């Protein structure tokens, strides 16, 4: 892939560390991001950081250990970025 512009990346663990860094890096490259984490407060902080990059960002509070939450998250991302 030569360009991330107008693509959509789904990033788990985006409230801190490598997940947050990846969300910011991809956003700076023009990639729209769907970010999730169990920490609602921190995922909102990441969302605010990323929103300055002129891309679409959607934060979700998701526990990836819960299969039902993952399935719901998947459907919401498809709907939100369609």
N, C-alpha and C positions, 0 to 999 in steps of 0.2 A: 504494500500500500504506500503510495507516494504522498498522499495528503489525507489529513484527518478533518479537513474543512467540511462542515455539514454532515459529518458522520455522527453516530451516537455511541457513546461508551457507557457501559454499566459498571460502576465501581463499588464494590463492597468494602466495608471498613474505612470509609472515606472521612470519618470524623477526626482522624489523627494520623500521624506517621506516614507510611508509604502510600496509603490510600488517599490521604489528603494531598500529598505531593503529586501523585498521579493525576488526580482530578484537576489540580491547578495547571500542571504541565500540558495535559490534553486540551484544556480550555484555552490556554495561550496559543495553541496550535490550531484553534478554530473548531474544535470538536465539542459537540453538545454532550452534556453529561447527566446521567441518572445516577445519583449518589445515595448510598444507604449505609446505615449503621444502627446499632441499638441505642446509642447515645444521642438522643434527640437534640439536646442543647448544642453539642459539638457539631452535629451534622448541619445544623442551621448556620453555625459560624463558617463552616466550609462553604456552604451555599453562598453566603455573602461575599466571601473571598473570590469565588469563581464568577459571580455575577458581573463583576467589573470587566470581564473579558469579552463582552458582546456576543455571548452564546446563550443557548437555552440550558438551564439547569433545573433539575427537579430533585429535591431532597426527600428521602423516605426513611421512616423509622422502621427497621426490619431486623428481626432476629433470624439470622440465616441458619440457625439450628432447628428452626420450626418449618417443616415442609409446607404447611398451609400458608404461612407468611411469605415464603419464597414464591409459591404459585400466584398468590395475590399480587405480590410485587411485580412479577413478570407481566401479568395482565395489565397492571396500571402503567408500566413503562411503555408497553405496546400502544396503549390508548393515548397516553400523554405525548408521545413522540411521533404519532402517525401524521 
